[in-house]
Amino acid sequence: MEEKVLPVKVNSINDLVRLAVSTVTPQALTYIVKFRVKEKIVIGILGVFRDYYKFYGLPLFYYYIVDPTEHPTLSEANYVVVSTGEERFEFTKQPKPGVSIPIIALSEKPSFIPDLE
């Protein structure tokens, strides 16, 4: 039996970007993965549940399902660039000033991620 991550759907794309920015440190690589499911794009962050008793080490996948018409630049984006002075972000092909988080495009949904709603 293959183990799966626990999917955690966030309320908005802003919440996912905020979570990604909060994990950026000089010691750790932070990235966002994206893949297609039917006509939608799933973006997410893989993580590990820490600091909660018996659930310590539980693998998590924080995600948001995006309609491409909602964020048309996401399909071709390689980075999400977050403005450092305000809560504003954009999807871009190249890094820019601010916090640039790489987006890694996957050819398909990994088998360790369960089907998402």
URQUINOR-V343082 format. One record per residue. N is the residue number from 1. RES is the residue in one letter. PSI is psi in whole degrees, -180 to 180 (NA if undefined). Layout:
n:N res:RES psi:PSI
n:N res:RES psi:PSI
This chain:
n:1 res:M psi:128
n:2 res:E psi:132
n:3 res:E psi:144
n:4 res:K psi:155
n:5 res:V psi:160
n:6 res:L psi:115
n:7 res:P psi:136
n:8 res:V psi:108
n:9 res:K psi:125
n:10 res:V psi:163
n:11 res:N psi:-30
n:12 res:S psi:165
n:13 res:I psi:-32
n:14 res:N psi:-41
n:15 res:D psi:-41
n:16 res:L psi:-45
n:17 res:V psi:-42
n:18 res:R psi:-42
n:19 res:L psi:-45
n:20 res:A psi:-44
n:21 res:V psi:-37
n:22 res:S psi:-18
n:23 res:T psi:-3
n:24 res:V psi:121
n:25 res:T psi:159
n:26 res:P psi:-25
n:27 res:Q psi:-16
n:28 res:A psi:142
n:29 res:L psi:122
n:30 res:T psi:133
n:31 res:Y psi:161
n:32 res:I psi:137
n:33 res:V psi:152
n:34 res:K psi:147
n:35 res:F psi:161
n:36 res:R psi:142
n:37 res:V psi:107
n:38 res:K psi:-125
n:39 res:E psi:0
n:40 res:K psi:163
n:41 res:I psi:129
n:42 res:V psi:128
n:43 res:I psi:146
n:44 res:G psi:174
n:45 res:I psi:130
n:46 res:L psi:137
n:47 res:G psi:-180
n:48 res:V psi:133
n:49 res:F psi:125
n:50 res:R psi:159
n:51 res:D psi:33
n:52 res:Y psi:79
n:53 res:Y psi:-122
n:54 res:K psi:-11
n:55 res:F psi:4
n:56 res:Y psi:129
n:57 res:G psi:-1
n:58 res:L psi:125
n:59 res:P psi:134
n:60 res:L psi:152
n:61 res:F psi:102
n:62 res:Y psi:128
n:63 res:Y psi:165
n:64 res:Y psi:139
n:65 res:I psi:125
n:66 res:V psi:132
n:67 res:D psi:123
n:68 res:P psi:-24
n:69 res:T psi:-22
n:70 res:E psi:-39
n:71 res:H psi:79
n:72 res:P psi:-24
n:73 res:T psi:-11
n:74 res:L psi:-36
n:75 res:S psi:-41
n:76 res:E psi:1
n:77 res:A psi:145
n:78 res:N psi:-14
n:79 res:Y psi:152
n:80 res:V psi:125
n:81 res:V psi:123
n:82 res:V psi:129
n:83 res:S psi:137
n:84 res:T psi:-15
n:85 res:G psi:-11
n:86 res:E psi:170
n:87 res:E psi:84
n:88 res:R psi:139
n:89 res:F psi:163
n:90 res:E psi:154
n:91 res:F psi:130
n:92 res:T psi:166
n:93 res:K psi:-33
n:94 res:Q psi:156
n:95 res:P psi:153
n:96 res:K psi:172
n:97 res:P psi:146
n:98 res:G psi:-158
n:99 res:V psi:116
n:100 res:S psi:116
n:101 res:I psi:123
n:102 res:P psi:144
n:103 res:I psi:123
n:104 res:I psi:116
n:105 res:A psi:125
n:106 res:L psi:146
n:107 res:S psi:-24
n:108 res:E psi:168
n:109 res:K psi:128
n:110 res:P psi:149
n:111 res:S psi:-22
n:112 res:F psi:-4
n:113 res:I psi:123
n:114 res:P psi:169
n:115 res:D psi:139
n:116 res:L psi:151
n:117 res:E psi:NA
